[in-house]
């Protein structure tokens, strides 16, 4: 079995088909909006990476220290219902 190199997976015909499919799915008016939103998302991502790396370089933690977690208490043991005894006459009462 022969596999093509990764750069030739689509080829020129595949790229043209991909562009046509994208145009049909999103429409020509939605493509600029999509590109704009992708660009702003990429800009925000890079900005976050830069802020994160600058905070790490200062030596101070970026997140404030949280209080230690409270001790977890075990759930209370289930309480059994009181036993009821039925006598010969069909009357019920507490078990003795």
MARKEVO-820085 format. One record per atom (N, C-alpha, C, O): residue in three letters; atom name; x, y, z. Coordinates in steps of 0.05 Angstrom, whole numbers, plus 32768, in hexadecimal, padded with zeros to 4 digits. Atoms other than C-alpha are relative to their C-alpha. Example, Ala and Ser with C-alpha at 12.3 -4.5 7.8 and 13.67 -1.06 7.14 Angstrom:
<pts>
{'ALA'; 'N'; {8012; 7FE8; 8000}}
{'ALA'; 'CA'; {80F6; 7FA6; 809C}}
{'ALA'; 'C'; {8012; 8018; 8000}}
{'ALA'; 'O'; {8027; 8018; 800D}}
{'SER'; 'N'; {7FF0; 7FE8; 7FFF}}
{'SER'; 'CA'; {8111; 7FEB; 808F}}
{'SER'; 'C'; {7FF1; 8016; 800E}}
{'SER'; 'O'; {7FFB; 802C; 8012}}
</pts>
This chain:
<pts>
{'UNK'; 'N'; {8011; 7FE9; 8000}}
{'UNK'; 'CA'; {8000; 8000; 8000}}
{'UNK'; 'C'; {8012; 8018; 8000}}
{'UNK'; 'O'; {8026; 801A; 800F}}
{'UNK'; 'N'; {7FF0; 7FE8; 8003}}
{'UNK'; 'CA'; {801B; 8044; 7FEC}}
{'UNK'; 'C'; {7FF1; 8018; 800B}}
{'UNK'; 'O'; {7FDA; 801D; 8003}}
{'UNK'; 'N'; {800C; 7FE8; 7FF6}}
{'UNK'; 'CA'; {800C; 8083; 8013}}
{'UNK'; 'C'; {800E; 8018; 7FF5}}
{'UNK'; 'O'; {8026; 8018; 7FF1}}
{'UNK'; 'N'; {7FF4; 7FE7; 800A}}
{'UNK'; 'CA'; {8016; 80C9; 7FF8}}
{'UNK'; 'C'; {800C; 8010; 8016}}
{'UNK'; 'O'; {8004; 800C; 802D}}
{'UNK'; 'N'; {7FF5; 7FEF; 7FEB}}
{'UNK'; 'CA'; {8040; 80FB; 801E}}
{'UNK'; 'C'; {7FEB; 8012; 800B}}
{'UNK'; 'O'; {7FD7; 8018; 7FFD}}
{'UNK'; 'N'; {8015; 7FF0; 7FF4}}
{'UNK'; 'CA'; {8018; 8126; 804E}}
{'UNK'; 'C'; {7FF9; 801A; 7FF0}}
{'UNK'; 'O'; {7FE2; 8022; 7FF1}}
{'UNK'; 'N'; {8006; 7FE8; 800E}}
{'UNK'; 'CA'; {801E; 8164; 8022}}
{'UNK'; 'C'; {7FEF; 7FFB; 7FE7}}
{'UNK'; 'O'; {7FE2; 800E; 7FDD}}
{'UNK'; 'N'; {800F; 8006; 8018}}
{'UNK'; 'CA'; {7FFC; 8141; 7FE8}}
{'UNK'; 'C'; {7FE6; 7FF1; 8006}}
{'UNK'; 'O'; {7FDC; 7FE3; 7FF4}}
{'UNK'; 'N'; {8018; 800F; 7FFA}}
{'UNK'; 'CA'; {7FC0; 8125; 800C}}
{'UNK'; 'C'; {7FE8; 800C; 7FF0}}
{'UNK'; 'O'; {7FD9; 7FFC; 7FE4}}
{'UNK'; 'N'; {8017; 7FF4; 800F}}
{'UNK'; 'CA'; {7F8E; 8157; 7FEE}}
{'UNK'; 'C'; {8007; 8006; 7FE3}}
{'UNK'; 'O'; {7FF7; 7FFF; 7FD2}}
{'UNK'; 'N'; {7FFA; 7FF8; 801B}}
{'UNK'; 'CA'; {7FB2; 8170; 7FB1}}
{'UNK'; 'C'; {7FF0; 8018; 7FF8}}
{'UNK'; 'O'; {7FE1; 8023; 8008}}
{'UNK'; 'N'; {800E; 7FE8; 8009}}
{'UNK'; 'CA'; {7F97; 81A9; 7F88}}
{'UNK'; 'C'; {7FE2; 7FFB; 7FFD}}
{'UNK'; 'O'; {7FD2; 800C; 8003}}
{'UNK'; 'N'; {801D; 8006; 8004}}
{'UNK'; 'CA'; {7F55; 8186; 7F77}}
{'UNK'; 'C'; {7FF2; 7FFF; 801B}}
{'UNK'; 'O'; {7FDB; 8008; 801E}}
{'UNK'; 'N'; {800C; 8002; 7FE5}}
{'UNK'; 'CA'; {7F48; 8177; 7FC1}}
{'UNK'; 'C'; {7FFC; 801B; 800D}}
{'UNK'; 'O'; {7FE8; 8020; 801A}}
{'UNK'; 'N'; {8003; 7FE5; 7FF5}}
{'UNK'; 'CA'; {7F54; 81BF; 7FD5}}
{'UNK'; 'C'; {7FE9; 800F; 7FF3}}
{'UNK'; 'O'; {7FDA; 801D; 8000}}
{'UNK'; 'N'; {8016; 7FF2; 800E}}
{'UNK'; 'CA'; {7F24; 81D9; 7FA0}}
{'UNK'; 'C'; {7FE5; 7FF5; 800A}}
{'UNK'; 'O'; {7FD3; 8004; 800F}}
{'UNK'; 'N'; {8019; 800C; 7FF6}}
{'UNK'; 'CA'; {7EEE; 81A8; 7FB7}}
{'UNK'; 'C'; {7FFB; 8009; 801C}}
{'UNK'; 'O'; {7FE4; 800F; 8023}}
{'UNK'; 'N'; {8003; 7FF6; 7FE5}}
{'UNK'; 'CA'; {7EFA; 81BD; 7FFF}}
{'UNK'; 'C'; {7FF5; 801C; 8001}}
{'UNK'; 'O'; {7FE4; 8023; 8010}}
{'UNK'; 'N'; {8009; 7FE4; 8001}}
{'UNK'; 'CA'; {7EF1; 8207; 7FEE}}
{'UNK'; 'C'; {7FE3; 8001; 7FF7}}
{'UNK'; 'O'; {7FD4; 8011; 8001}}
{'UNK'; 'N'; {801C; 7FFF; 800A}}
{'UNK'; 'CA'; {7EB1; 81F9; 7FC7}}
{'UNK'; 'C'; {7FED; 7FF6; 8016}}
{'UNK'; 'O'; {7FD8; 8002; 801A}}
{'UNK'; 'N'; {8011; 800A; 7FEA}}
{'UNK'; 'CA'; {7E95; 81D0; 8001}}
{'UNK'; 'C'; {7FFC; 8015; 8016}}
{'UNK'; 'O'; {7FE6; 8019; 8020}}
{'UNK'; 'N'; {8002; 7FEB; 7FEB}}
{'UNK'; 'CA'; {7EA5; 8207; 8033}}
{'UNK'; 'C'; {7FEE; 8017; 7FF6}}
{'UNK'; 'O'; {7FDE; 8021; 8006}}
{'UNK'; 'N'; {8012; 7FEB; 800A}}
{'UNK'; 'CA'; {7E84; 823B; 8006}}
{'UNK'; 'C'; {7FE3; 7FF8; 8000}}
{'UNK'; 'O'; {7FD2; 8008; 8006}}
{'UNK'; 'N'; {801B; 8009; 8000}}
{'UNK'; 'CA'; {7E46; 8211; 7FFF}}
{'UNK'; 'C'; {7FF5; 7FFE; 801D}}
{'UNK'; 'O'; {7FDE; 8006; 8022}}
{'UNK'; 'N'; {800A; 8002; 7FE4}}
{'UNK'; 'CA'; {7E41; 8203; 804A}}
{'UNK'; 'C'; {7FFC; 801A; 800E}}
{'UNK'; 'O'; {7FE7; 801F; 801A}}
{'UNK'; 'N'; {8001; 7FE7; 7FF1}}
{'UNK'; 'CA'; {7E4F; 8249; 8064}}
{'UNK'; 'C'; {7FF5; 8017; 7FF0}}
{'UNK'; 'O'; {7FEB; 802A; 7FFC}}
{'UNK'; 'N'; {8009; 7FE9; 8011}}
{'UNK'; 'CA'; {7E3C; 8276; 802A}}
{'UNK'; 'C'; {8016; 8015; 7FFE}}
{'UNK'; 'O'; {8026; 8017; 8010}}
{'UNK'; 'N'; {7FEB; 7FED; 8005}}
{'UNK'; 'CA'; {7E66; 82AD; 800E}}
{'UNK'; 'C'; {7FFF; 8018; 8014}}
{'UNK'; 'O'; {8014; 8025; 8018}}
{'UNK'; 'N'; {8002; 7FEA; 7FED}}
{'UNK'; 'CA'; {7E4C; 82E0; 8041}}
{'UNK'; 'C'; {800B; 7FF9; 801C}}
{'UNK'; 'O'; {8013; 800A; 802B}}
{'UNK'; 'N'; {7FF8; 8009; 7FE5}}
{'UNK'; 'CA'; {7E5F; 82B6; 807E}}
{'UNK'; 'C'; {801E; 7FFC; 8002}}
{'UNK'; 'O'; {8029; 7FFC; 8018}}
{'UNK'; 'N'; {7FE4; 8006; 8000}}
{'UNK'; 'CA'; {7EA7; 82A8; 8069}}
{'UNK'; 'C'; {8011; 8017; 800D}}
{'UNK'; 'O'; {8022; 8011; 801E}}
{'UNK'; 'N'; {7FF1; 7FEA; 7FF3}}
{'UNK'; 'CA'; {7EC2; 82EE; 807C}}
{'UNK'; 'C'; {7FFC; 8001; 801E}}
{'UNK'; 'O'; {800E; 8006; 802D}}
{'UNK'; 'N'; {8006; 8000; 7FE3}}
{'UNK'; 'CA'; {7E9F; 82EB; 80C0}}
{'UNK'; 'C'; {800F; 7FE9; 800D}}
{'UNK'; 'O'; {8019; 7FED; 8023}}
{'UNK'; 'N'; {7FF2; 8017; 7FF5}}
{'UNK'; 'CA'; {7EBC; 82A6; 80CC}}
{'UNK'; 'C'; {801E; 8005; 8002}}
{'UNK'; 'O'; {802A; 7FFF; 8017}}
{'UNK'; 'N'; {7FE4; 7FFA; 7FFF}}
{'UNK'; 'CA'; {7F02; 82BD; 80BA}}
{'UNK'; 'C'; {8006; 8015; 8015}}
{'UNK'; 'O'; {801B; 8013; 8023}}
{'UNK'; 'N'; {7FFC; 7FEB; 7FEC}}
{'UNK'; 'CA'; {7EFB; 82FB; 80E6}}
{'UNK'; 'C'; {7FFF; 7FF4; 801C}}
{'UNK'; 'O'; {8010; 7FFB; 802D}}
{'UNK'; 'N'; {8002; 800C; 7FE5}}
{'UNK'; 'CA'; {7EE5; 82D1; 8122}}
{'UNK'; 'C'; {8018; 7FEE; 8006}}
{'UNK'; 'O'; {8021; 7FEC; 801C}}
{'UNK'; 'N'; {7FE8; 8011; 7FFC}}
{'UNK'; 'CA'; {7F1E; 829F; 8117}}
{'UNK'; 'C'; {8019; 8012; 8006}}
{'UNK'; 'O'; {8029; 800A; 8017}}
{'UNK'; 'N'; {7FE9; 7FEE; 7FFB}}
{'UNK'; 'CA'; {7F50; 82D9; 8114}}
{'UNK'; 'C'; {7FFF; 800C; 801C}}
{'UNK'; 'O'; {8014; 800E; 8029}}
{'UNK'; 'N'; {8002; 7FF5; 7FE5}}
{'UNK'; 'CA'; {7F36; 82F8; 8154}}
{'UNK'; 'C'; {8005; 7FEB; 8015}}
{'UNK'; 'O'; {8010; 7FF1; 802A}}
{'UNK'; 'N'; {7FFB; 8016; 7FEC}}
{'UNK'; 'CA'; {7F37; 82B5; 8178}}
{'UNK'; 'C'; {801E; 7FFA; 8001}}
{'UNK'; 'O'; {8028; 7FF5; 8017}}
{'UNK'; 'N'; {7FE3; 8005; 8000}}
{'UNK'; 'CA'; {7F7F; 82AA; 8162}}
{'UNK'; 'C'; {800F; 8017; 800F}}
{'UNK'; 'O'; {8022; 8011; 801E}}
{'UNK'; 'N'; {7FF4; 7FEA; 7FF3}}
{'UNK'; 'CA'; {7F91; 82F0; 817A}}
{'UNK'; 'C'; {7FFD; 7FFE; 801F}}
{'UNK'; 'O'; {8010; 8003; 802D}}
{'UNK'; 'N'; {8005; 8003; 7FE3}}
{'UNK'; 'CA'; {7F71; 82E4; 81BF}}
{'UNK'; 'C'; {8011; 7FE9; 800B}}
{'UNK'; 'O'; {801B; 7FEB; 8022}}
{'UNK'; 'N'; {7FF0; 8017; 7FF7}}
{'UNK'; 'CA'; {7F94; 82A0; 81C4}}
{'UNK'; 'C'; {801E; 8008; 8004}}
{'UNK'; 'O'; {802A; 8002; 8018}}
{'UNK'; 'N'; {7FE4; 7FF8; 7FFE}}
{'UNK'; 'CA'; {7FD8; 82BF; 81B6}}
{'UNK'; 'C'; {8004; 8014; 8017}}
{'UNK'; 'O'; {8018; 8014; 8025}}
{'UNK'; 'N'; {7FFF; 7FED; 7FEA}}
{'UNK'; 'CA'; {7FC9; 82F8; 81E7}}
{'UNK'; 'C'; {8001; 7FF1; 801B}}
{'UNK'; 'O'; {800F; 7FF9; 802D}}
{'UNK'; 'N'; {8000; 8010; 7FE8}}
{'UNK'; 'CA'; {7FB9; 82C5; 821D}}
{'UNK'; 'C'; {801A; 7FF1; 8005}}
{'UNK'; 'O'; {8023; 7FEF; 801C}}
{'UNK'; 'N'; {7FE6; 800E; 7FFD}}
{'UNK'; 'CA'; {7FF9; 829E; 820F}}
{'UNK'; 'C'; {8015; 8014; 800A}}
{'UNK'; 'O'; {8025; 800D; 801B}}
{'UNK'; 'N'; {7FEC; 7FEC; 7FF8}}
{'UNK'; 'CA'; {8022; 82DE; 8215}}
{'UNK'; 'C'; {7FFC; 8009; 801D}}
{'UNK'; 'O'; {8010; 800C; 802B}}
{'UNK'; 'N'; {8005; 7FF9; 7FE5}}
{'UNK'; 'CA'; {8000; 82F2; 8256}}
{'UNK'; 'C'; {8008; 7FEA; 8013}}
{'UNK'; 'O'; {8013; 7FEF; 8029}}
{'UNK'; 'N'; {7FF9; 8016; 7FEF}}
{'UNK'; 'CA'; {800A; 82AD; 8273}}
{'UNK'; 'C'; {801E; 7FFD; 8003}}
{'UNK'; 'O'; {8028; 7FF7; 8019}}
{'UNK'; 'N'; {7FE3; 8003; 7FFE}}
{'UNK'; 'CA'; {8054; 82AB; 8262}}
{'UNK'; 'C'; {800C; 8018; 800F}}
{'UNK'; 'O'; {8020; 8015; 801C}}
{'UNK'; 'N'; {7FF5; 7FE9; 7FF2}}
{'UNK'; 'CA'; {805F; 82F2; 827D}}
{'UNK'; 'C'; {7FFB; 7FFD; 801E}}
{'UNK'; 'O'; {800C; 8006; 802E}}
{'UNK'; 'N'; {8006; 8004; 7FE4}}
{'UNK'; 'CA'; {803E; 82E0; 82BF}}
{'UNK'; 'C'; {8012; 7FEA; 800C}}
{'UNK'; 'O'; {801A; 7FEC; 8023}}
{'UNK'; 'N'; {7FEE; 8015; 7FF7}}
{'UNK'; 'CA'; {8068; 82A1; 82C5}}
{'UNK'; 'C'; {801C; 800A; 8004}}
{'UNK'; 'O'; {802A; 8001; 8016}}
{'UNK'; 'N'; {7FE5; 7FF5; 7FFE}}
{'UNK'; 'CA'; {80A8; 82C9; 82BC}}
{'UNK'; 'C'; {8004; 8011; 8018}}
{'UNK'; 'O'; {801A; 8015; 8021}}
{'UNK'; 'N'; {7FFD; 7FEF; 7FE9}}
{'UNK'; 'CA'; {8099; 82F7; 82F7}}
{'UNK'; 'C'; {8006; 7FF1; 801A}}
{'UNK'; 'O'; {8011; 7FFC; 802D}}
{'UNK'; 'N'; {7FFB; 800F; 7FE8}}
{'UNK'; 'CA'; {809E; 82BF; 832A}}
{'UNK'; 'C'; {7FE8; 7FFF; 8013}}
{'UNK'; 'O'; {7FE9; 7FF1; 8027}}
{'UNK'; 'N'; {8017; 8001; 7FEF}}
{'UNK'; 'CA'; {805A; 82CD; 8347}}
{'UNK'; 'C'; {7FEB; 7FEE; 7FF3}}
{'UNK'; 'O'; {7FE9; 7FEE; 7FDA}}
{'UNK'; 'N'; {8014; 8012; 800C}}
{'UNK'; 'CA'; {8022; 829B; 833D}}
{'UNK'; 'C'; {7FEA; 8011; 7FF3}}
{'UNK'; 'O'; {7FE2; 8026; 7FFE}}
{'UNK'; 'N'; {8015; 7FF2; 800E}}
{'UNK'; 'CA'; {7FEC; 82B0; 830C}}
{'UNK'; 'C'; {7FE5; 7FFD; 800E}}
{'UNK'; 'O'; {7FD4; 800E; 800B}}
{'UNK'; 'N'; {8019; 8005; 7FF2}}
{'UNK'; 'CA'; {7FB5; 8292; 8337}}
{'UNK'; 'C'; {8005; 8002; 801E}}
{'UNK'; 'O'; {8019; 7FF8; 8028}}
{'UNK'; 'N'; {7FFD; 7FFC; 7FE3}}
{'UNK'; 'CA'; {7FAC; 82A6; 8380}}
{'UNK'; 'C'; {7FFD; 7FE5; 800E}}
{'UNK'; 'O'; {7FEF; 7FD3; 8004}}
{'UNK'; 'N'; {8001; 8018; 7FF0}}
{'UNK'; 'CA'; {7FB6; 8270; 83B4}}
{'UNK'; 'C'; {7FE3; 7FFC; 800B}}
{'UNK'; 'O'; {7FD8; 800F; 8016}}
{'UNK'; 'N'; {801B; 8006; 7FF6}}
{'UNK'; 'CA'; {7F73; 824F; 83C5}}
{'UNK'; 'C'; {8003; 7FF5; 801C}}
{'UNK'; 'O'; {8017; 7FEA; 8024}}
{'UNK'; 'N'; {8001; 800B; 7FE6}}
{'UNK'; 'CA'; {7F60; 823C; 840B}}
{'UNK'; 'C'; {8000; 7FE1; 7FFE}}
{'UNK'; 'O'; {7FF6; 7FD6; 7FEB}}
{'UNK'; 'N'; {8000; 801E; 8001}}
{'UNK'; 'CA'; {7F6B; 81F2; 841C}}
{'UNK'; 'C'; {7FE4; 7FF6; 8000}}
{'UNK'; 'O'; {7FD2; 8002; 800C}}
{'UNK'; 'N'; {801C; 800A; 8002}}
{'UNK'; 'CA'; {7F2E; 81C8; 840D}}
{'UNK'; 'C'; {7FF6; 7FF7; 801B}}
{'UNK'; 'O'; {8006; 7FED; 802C}}
{'UNK'; 'N'; {800C; 8008; 7FE7}}
{'UNK'; 'CA'; {7EFF; 81BB; 8446}}
{'UNK'; 'C'; {8000; 7FE2; 8002}}
{'UNK'; 'O'; {7FFF; 7FD3; 7FEE}}
{'UNK'; 'N'; {8000; 801D; 7FFC}}
{'UNK'; 'CA'; {7F00; 8176; 8465}}
{'UNK'; 'C'; {7FE5; 7FF5; 7FF6}}
{'UNK'; 'O'; {7FD0; 8000; 7FFB}}
{'UNK'; 'N'; {8018; 800C; 800A}}
{'UNK'; 'CA'; {7ECF; 8148; 8444}}
{'UNK'; 'C'; {7FF5; 7FEE; 8016}}
{'UNK'; 'O'; {8003; 7FDC; 8020}}
{'UNK'; 'N'; {800D; 8010; 7FEB}}
{'UNK'; 'CA'; {7E9E; 812A; 8476}}
{'UNK'; 'C'; {7FF2; 7FE9; 7FF3}}
{'UNK'; 'O'; {7FE5; 7FEC; 7FDE}}
{'UNK'; 'N'; {800E; 8017; 800C}}
{'UNK'; 'CA'; {7E84; 80E4; 8469}}
{'UNK'; 'C'; {7FE2; 8003; 8003}}
{'UNK'; 'O'; {7FD8; 8011; 8014}}
{'UNK'; 'N'; {801D; 7FFE; 8000}}
{'UNK'; 'CA'; {7E3B; 80DC; 845A}}
{'UNK'; 'C'; {7FF5; 7FF2; 8019}}
{'UNK'; 'O'; {8001; 7FDE; 8021}}
{'UNK'; 'N'; {800A; 800D; 7FE8}}
{'UNK'; 'CA'; {7E10; 80CA; 8496}}
{'UNK'; 'C'; {7FF6; 7FE4; 7FF9}}
{'UNK'; 'O'; {7FED; 7FDF; 7FE2}}
{'UNK'; 'N'; {8008; 801C; 8004}}
{'UNK'; 'CA'; {7DFF; 8080; 849E}}
{'UNK'; 'C'; {7FE1; 8000; 7FFD}}
{'UNK'; 'O'; {7FD3; 8010; 800A}}
{'UNK'; 'N'; {801D; 8001; 8004}}
{'UNK'; 'CA'; {7DB9; 806E; 8485}}
{'UNK'; 'C'; {7FF2; 7FF6; 801A}}
{'UNK'; 'O'; {7FFD; 7FE4; 8027}}
{'UNK'; 'N'; {800F; 8007; 7FE8}}
{'UNK'; 'CA'; {7D85; 8067; 84BC}}
{'UNK'; 'C'; {7FEB; 7FEC; 7FF7}}
{'UNK'; 'O'; {7FDC; 7FF1; 7FE5}}
{'UNK'; 'N'; {8013; 8015; 8007}}
{'UNK'; 'CA'; {7D5C; 8027; 84BA}}
{'UNK'; 'C'; {7FE4; 8008; 800B}}
{'UNK'; 'O'; {7FE3; 8013; 8021}}
{'UNK'; 'N'; {801B; 7FF9; 7FF6}}
{'UNK'; 'CA'; {7D10; 8031; 84C0}}
{'UNK'; 'C'; {7FF9; 7FEE; 8018}}
{'UNK'; 'O'; {8003; 7FD8; 801A}}
{'UNK'; 'N'; {8007; 8010; 7FE9}}
{'UNK'; 'CA'; {7CF1; 8018; 8500}}
{'UNK'; 'C'; {7FF1; 7FE7; 7FF8}}
{'UNK'; 'O'; {7FE1; 7FE8; 7FE5}}
{'UNK'; 'N'; {800D; 8019; 8006}}
{'UNK'; 'CA'; {7CDA; 7FD0; 84FF}}
{'UNK'; 'C'; {7FE3; 8001; 8009}}
{'UNK'; 'O'; {7FDD; 800B; 801E}}
{'UNK'; 'N'; {801D; 8001; 7FFA}}
{'UNK'; 'CA'; {7C8F; 7FC5; 84FE}}
{'UNK'; 'C'; {7FF8; 7FE3; 8002}}
{'UNK'; 'O'; {8000; 7FD3; 7FF1}}
{'UNK'; 'N'; {8009; 801C; 7FFC}}
{'UNK'; 'CA'; {7C6F; 7F85; 8518}}
{'UNK'; 'C'; {7FE2; 7FFF; 7FFB}}
{'UNK'; 'O'; {7FD3; 8010; 8005}}
{'UNK'; 'N'; {801D; 8004; 8005}}
{'UNK'; 'CA'; {7C2C; 7F6C; 84FF}}
{'UNK'; 'C'; {7FF7; 7FE9; 8011}}
{'UNK'; 'O'; {8003; 7FD3; 800F}}
{'UNK'; 'N'; {800A; 8016; 7FEF}}
{'UNK'; 'CA'; {7C04; 7F43; 8531}}
{'UNK'; 'C'; {7FEB; 7FF0; 7FF2}}
{'UNK'; 'O'; {7FE4; 7FF6; 7FDB}}
{'UNK'; 'N'; {8014; 8012; 800C}}
{'UNK'; 'CA'; {7BD0; 7F0E; 8525}}
{'UNK'; 'C'; {7FE7; 800E; 7FF7}}
{'UNK'; 'O'; {7FDB; 8007; 7FE3}}
{'UNK'; 'N'; {8018; 7FF2; 8007}}
{'UNK'; 'CA'; {7B96; 7F3F; 8523}}
{'UNK'; 'C'; {8004; 8013; 7FE9}}
{'UNK'; 'O'; {7FF1; 8020; 7FE0}}
{'UNK'; 'N'; {7FFA; 7FEE; 8016}}
{'UNK'; 'CA'; {7BB8; 7F67; 84EB}}
{'UNK'; 'C'; {8007; 801C; 8009}}
{'UNK'; 'O'; {800A; 802E; 7FF8}}
{'UNK'; 'N'; {7FF8; 7FE6; 7FF6}}
{'UNK'; 'CA'; {7BCA; 7FA1; 8517}}
{'UNK'; 'C'; {801E; 8003; 8000}}
{'UNK'; 'O'; {802D; 7FF0; 8004}}
{'UNK'; 'N'; {7FE3; 7FFB; 8000}}
{'UNK'; 'CA'; {7C0E; 7FC1; 8510}}
{'UNK'; 'C'; {8008; 800F; 8018}}
{'UNK'; 'O'; {7FF8; 801E; 8024}}
{'UNK'; 'N'; {7FF6; 7FF2; 7FE8}}
{'UNK'; 'CA'; {7C39; 7FDB; 8547}}
{'UNK'; 'C'; {801F; 7FFE; 7FFF}}
{'UNK'; 'O'; {802A; 7FF0; 7FEF}}
{'UNK'; 'N'; {7FE3; 8001; 7FFF}}
{'UNK'; 'CA'; {7C82; 7FE6; 8559}}
{'UNK'; 'C'; {8009; 7FE4; 8009}}
{'UNK'; 'O'; {7FFC; 7FD7; 8019}}
{'UNK'; 'N'; {7FF5; 801A; 7FF9}}
{'UNK'; 'CA'; {7CAC; 7FA8; 855E}}
{'UNK'; 'C'; {800B; 8001; 801C}}
{'UNK'; 'O'; {8016; 8016; 8025}}
{'UNK'; 'N'; {7FF6; 8000; 7FE4}}
{'UNK'; 'CA'; {7CBF; 7F93; 85A4}}
{'UNK'; 'C'; {801A; 7FF2; 8002}}
{'UNK'; 'O'; {8026; 7FF0; 8017}}
</pts>
